[in-house]
Amino acid sequence: MMSFFKEYYGKEYAPNTRETVRRFTVHQFVQVGIAIPNPDQPRPINSPHYTYQIEPGALKLIREYGKKSWNKNLKLFLASIKTLREKYQQARDLQRIPLRISKQKEIHLLPGGQNILIKQIIDDFCPIFTPGARLIYVGDTETKWAYFDAAAFKKLGVKVPDEHGKMPDAVVHYTKGNWVILIEAVTSHGPINVKRKIELENLFEGCKAGLVFVTAFMDRRGMLRYLNDIAWETEVWIAETPTHLIHFNGKRFLGPYASQP
């Protein structure tokens, strides 16, 4: 599309402004039922493989342009748009990932890589390593602030930024240890490296609880890609082996383990 704009309209966009085209052009096509996002399988919005397909009825209509049947088919298509939007919205809703925040509250995340890992963090990591902890923030690739407990952040003395991108993917308050667990779910973006750790320390400056930094991976292969980047004094959790942590701080935990039966 950006190449088309440049060739036919003389409007050139820099490669790093694709998001502008997506938000102000493609998004509107989806809203009116002309384009379908990821018709083959769900993907997170930040996936490099995110794709769109022209809606079959819209394609058929476009091929009728200039023919005698154009006006008739245009009226039929416009009359069907509301039904089309409802149909595709229902399909997307059925694909969403349910995430239980508490006994009283459940949210639904966009299907796809990062959110699948976030669900595993909440369902597996938290009960094992922070039992009884309170989830106070969850990010989502679509709605950004999928869940945010403003009262909890205020009580902890943390001023929340306006920009979603500065937040980790999940924040958990472990009241028993008076810890705040800052978790990054790595599927397309990197781990908590030195730069990111400093950013998070600055973001949570003044927090009344101790900060714990956790990078979560789906599997060991994913971790190996970023092994050299992971910051010291952080933890790594791997979803495929959920009962273990890797401590990037050997001095603190140096010592023998008790013999296993």
C-alpha positions in Angstrom: 0.0 0.0 0.0 2.8 2.4 0.9 4.4 1.7 -2.5 1.1 2.4 -4.2 0.7 5.7 -2.3 4.2 6.7 -3.5 3.7 5.7 -7.1 0.2 7.0 -7.7 -0.2 9.8 -5.2 3.3 11.1 -4.7 3.0 10.5 -0.9 6.0 8.8 0.6 6.0 7.3 4.1 9.2 6.3 6.0 9.4 2.5 6.6 9.0 3.0 10.4 5.6 4.7 9.9 3.8 1.5 8.8 1.8 1.7 12.1 0.2 5.0 10.9 -1.1 3.4 7.7 -2.4 0.4 9.7 -4.2 2.6 12.2 -5.6 5.2 9.8 -6.3 3.2 6.6 -6.3 -0.6 7.1 -8.2 -0.4 10.4 -11.0 1.4 8.7 -11.2 -1.3 6.0 -11.6 -3.9 8.8 -14.3 -1.9 10.5 -16.5 -1.7 7.5 -16.0 -5.3 6.6 -13.8 -4.9 3.5 -10.6 -6.5 5.0 -10.3 -9.5 7.3 -7.3 -9.7 9.6 -5.5 -13.1 9.8 -8.1 -15.3 8.1 -5.9 -18.4 8.4 -5.0 -18.2 12.1 -4.9 -15.8 15.0 -1.8 -13.6 15.4 -0.8 -10.9 17.9 -1.0 -7.4 16.4 2.8 -6.9 16.7 3.6 -10.1 14.8 5.7 -9.7 11.7 3.4 -12.2 10.1 0.2 -10.3 10.8 -1.8 -10.1 7.5 -5.0 -9.0 5.9 -7.3 -10.5 3.2 -9.9 -8.7 1.2 -13.4 -9.9 2.2 -14.6 -12.3 -0.5 -17.9 -10.4 -1.0 -16.0 -7.1 -1.3 -13.6 -8.7 -3.9 -16.6 -10.0 -5.9 -18.2 -6.6 -5.8 -15.0 -4.8 -7.0 -14.8 -7.2 -10.0 -18.3 -6.1 -11.0 -17.2 -2.4 -11.2 -18.1 -0.9 -14.6 -20.6 -3.6 -15.4 -24.4 -3.2 -15.6 -24.8 -5.2 -12.4 -22.6 -2.8 -10.3 -25.3 -0.6 -8.7 -27.4 -3.6 -7.8 -24.5 -5.5 -6.3 -23.3 -2.4 -4.5 -26.6 -2.0 -2.7 -26.6 -5.7 -1.7 -23.1 -5.4 -0.4 -23.8 -2.2 1.6 -26.9 -3.9 3.1 -24.8 -6.9 4.2 -21.9 -4.9 5.9 -23.4 -4.9 9.4 -24.0 -8.6 9.3 -20.5 -9.2 8.0 -19.0 -7.1 10.8 -21.0 -9.0 13.4 -20.0 -12.3 11.9 -16.2 -11.6 11.9 -16.4 -10.0 15.4 -18.1 -13.1 16.8 -15.4 -15.3 15.2 -12.6 -13.1 16.8 -14.4 -13.1 20.2 -14.6 -16.9 20.2 -10.8 -17.1 19.6 -9.9 -14.8 22.5 -7.9 -16.2 25.4 -9.8 -16.2 28.8 -7.7 -15.0 31.7 -9.0 -15.3 35.3 -8.0 -12.3 37.3 -9.9 -13.2 40.5 -12.9 -15.3 41.5 -15.1 -12.4 40.4 -13.3 -11.1 37.3 -12.2 -12.6 34.0 -10.8 -10.8 31.0 -10.2 -11.9 27.4 -7.0 -11.3 25.5 -6.3 -11.2 21.8 -5.2 -14.7 20.6 -1.6 -15.1 19.6 2.0 -15.7 20.8 2.6 -13.2 23.6 -0.8 -13.5 25.1 -0.6 -17.3 25.2 2.5 -16.9 27.3 0.9 -14.3 29.5 -1.9 -16.8 30.3 0.7 -19.4 31.2 2.5 -16.9 33.5 -0.7 -16.2 35.4 -1.9 -19.8 35.5 1.4 -21.5 36.2 4.2 -19.2 37.3 2.1 -17.2 39.8 0.6 -20.1 41.8 4.0 -21.9 42.0 6.3 -19.0 42.9 3.9 -16.3 44.2 1.0 -18.1 45.7 -1.8 -15.8 46.8 -0.3 -12.9 44.9 -2.5 -10.2 43.4 -2.4 -9.5 39.6 -2.4 -5.7 39.3 -1.6 -5.1 35.6 -1.8 -7.1 32.3 -0.9 -5.7 28.9 -2.5 -6.8 25.7 -1.4 -6.4 22.1 -4.8 -5.0 21.2 -6.4 -3.2 24.1 -3.0 -2.3 25.7 -4.2 -1.9 29.3 -6.2 -5.2 29.4 -6.3 -5.0 33.2 -5.1 -2.3 35.5 -5.7 -2.0 39.3 -5.2 1.8 39.8 -5.8 1.6 43.5 -3.1 -1.0 44.0 -0.5 1.1 42.1 -1.5 4.2 44.2 -1.1 2.2 47.4 2.3 1.0 46.3 3.4 4.6 45.5 3.9 4.0 41.8 3.0 6.6 39.3 1.8 4.9 36.1 3.1 6.3 32.8 0.8 7.4 30.0 2.6 5.3 27.5 1.7 1.6 27.5 5.1 0.7 25.9 6.9 1.5 29.1 5.0 -1.0 31.2 6.1 -4.7 31.6 3.7 -7.3 30.2 2.4 -8.2 33.7 2.8 -6.9 37.2 2.1 -9.0 40.3 2.0 -7.9 43.9 3.2 -10.7 46.2 2.0 -9.3 49.5 3.5 -12.2 51.6 7.0 -11.1 50.6 6.1 -7.5 49.9 7.4 -7.9 46.4 6.3 -6.5 43.1 7.1 -8.9 40.3 7.7 -7.2 36.9 7.3 -9.8 34.1 8.3 -9.5 30.5 6.8 -12.2 28.2 9.3 -12.8 25.3 7.9 -13.9 22.0 8.8 -11.1 19.6 10.5 -8.5 21.9 13.6 -9.0 24.0 14.2 -9.9 27.6 14.9 -7.7 30.6 18.4 -6.6 29.7 20.5 -4.0 31.5 18.8 -1.1 29.7 15.3 -2.4 30.2 16.0 -3.2 33.9 17.1 0.5 34.5 13.9 1.7 32.7 11.8 -0.5 34.9 13.6 0.6 38.1 13.0 4.3 37.1 9.4 3.6 36.2 8.8 1.9 39.6 10.9 4.4 41.6 9.4 5.0 45.0 7.6 1.6 45.0 7.0 0.6 48.6 7.7 -3.1 47.8 10.8 -4.8 46.6 11.1 -5.2 42.9 11.7 -8.6 41.3 12.5 -8.8 37.6 11.3 -11.9 35.6 11.8 -12.7 31.9 9.4 -15.4 30.7 10.0 -17.6 27.7 8.0 -20.3 26.0 10.9 -22.8 25.8 14.7 -23.0 26.2 15.2 -22.5 22.5 13.7 -19.0 22.9 15.8 -18.3 25.9 19.0 -19.3 24.1 18.4 -16.6 21.5 18.7 -13.9 24.2 21.0 -15.6 26.7 23.8 -13.0 26.3 21.3 -10.1 26.8 19.7 -11.1 30.1 20.6 -8.8 33.0 22.1 -10.0 36.2 19.9 -9.8 39.3 16.9 -11.0 37.3 15.1 -14.3 37.0 14.1 -16.4 34.0 11.1 -18.6 33.9 10.4 -21.1 31.0 6.8 -22.2 30.4 7.8 -25.7 29.2 9.4 -26.4 32.6 7.1 -24.3 34.9 8.3 -25.5 38.3 11.9 -24.2 37.9 13.5 -20.7 37.8 16.9 -19.7 36.5 18.6 -17.2 38.8 20.9 -14.7 37.0 22.5 -13.9 40.4 24.7 -16.9 41.4 26.3 -15.2 44.4 23.1 -14.8 46.3 21.9 -18.4 46.0 25.3 -20.2 46.0 25.2 -23.4 48.0 24.3 -27.1 47.8 20.7 -28.4 47.3 19.2 -30.9 49.6 19.5 -34.5 48.3 16.4 -35.7 46.4 14.8 -39.0 47.5 
